[in-house]
Amino acid sequence: AITEGIIKLVTDQAEKQGFRKCLGITIAVGDFSGIVPACIEEVFPLAAKGSAAEGAELSFTKSEDQFRCYVEYLTVE
């Protein structure tokens, strides 16, 4: 569900901002958010196939908000 939410966010922003391809996604993850970056990395390529997020490089940062996970940045083309 988290990965699908990330792809939906990218797809929505692609429509809103008019970009074709997302090159990179930076995700901020809090210590107690319950998010496991390795799990997102594993399923992301398959889930993103055919979307503006396909091929995007994922990177993760630590969030000061310890209980949340959110997309910090999108690098687009």
Secondary structure, 3 states (H helix, E strand, C coil): CHHHHHHHHHHHHHHHHCCCCEEEEEEEECCCCCCCHHHHHHHHHHHHCCCCCCCCEEEEEECCCCCCEEEEEEEEC
